[in-house]
Amino acid sequence: MSDRFYYWGGLRDLAERMQGTERLMMGCRPYGFHAGNLLSMVAYPLLLAQLVQGRDIEVRFEFQVSFNDIELSRPQYSPQHPYCLAHYGLTTFQSTPDRFGCCSSESVHWQKIIKDHYEVIRQRFPHISVTFTCTSEMLGDTSFFDVLLRTVNNQQEVAAVIQDTCGYGFPMGGCPLAGALCPQCGLADGITCVTENQTVAFFCRVCQRKFEGEFGAFRYWMNHLPLGIAKEAHLRSDLWITGGDYLGNNLYDVYGKLARLFEVSSFFGLQHLISPVVSGIDGHPMHKSKEDAFIVPLDRILASARESPLSELYFTPE
């Protein structure tokens, strides 16, 4: 089973074990970027590199930064069924127009902003490589696509894993966790299946049309839980760095059970570094979907996070 390291104490212990050449995965949904994202995706990796360097090791980490652009954009979660998407009328971040009007999509807009935050790491640690990858780009990898297809073909089995582990029920009839987007309207509201001759069939409830084609003829969407395992199947990381909000609802246990279901054995060799939850104005953890999030300068986050044993950090806007 994979090891977990919590907050500053875990970061310090992990730094004593590392060789300086590991593959570190961090990622987010590409819409918005707040102080909690900056802590787990930039500040904690930077602090880890500093501690490893302090052992007279030349740090040559590979930072694998992933953008979950095939998740559905701004899903509305039901309080009774938090992992069931009311996805009618929704599409992915990849296919969502940029609300600011300057980029080709919402995803591309925020990717540019997030990438800029890694310049400080490139400057301080020139031998660290930083690779940015969208999950839509991973679809060409057979290991990644296999998890997607198995999710599509076994929706009820995957839903049962989530339900049994998180304790949340699914609505009558279940809930889709992955599928194709309509080639005509671009929405996720439809039924996806893979035929016996390994072609994709999609019926769109909006257009009232059925579409069939090869795998490459469609764009796809995927729930973040099976998506996490698909990313690991592709990236084969040594360490995941995630925020403390992942500790809620037994999400790590969900990932473990899904990894067994999808036979992604590399997950069980992973180490996990968990950064503190970041809370803001109202004292609650920041969430993009609640529009209560804001950014904080990196130096301020580093000062608060360094040597802090706390599981939660609080910030106010400048």
Buried (B, 14 or more C-beta within 10 A) or exposed (E): EBBBBBBBEBBBBBBEEBEBEBBBBBBBBBBBBBBBBBBBBBBBBBBBBBBBBEEEBEBBBBBBBBBBBBBBBEBEEEEEBEBBBBBEEBBBBBBBEBEEEEBEBBBBBBBEEBEEBBEBBEEEBEEBEBEBBBBBBBBEBEBBBBBBBBBBEBBEEBBBBBBEBBEBEBEEEBBBBBBBBBBEBBBBBBEBBBEEEEEBBBBBBBBEBEBEEEBEEBBBBBBBBBBBBBBBBBBBBBBBBBBBBBBEBBBBEBBBBBBBBBEBEBBEEBBBBBBBBBBBEEEEBBBBEEEBBBBBEBEBBBEBBEEBEEBEBBBEEE
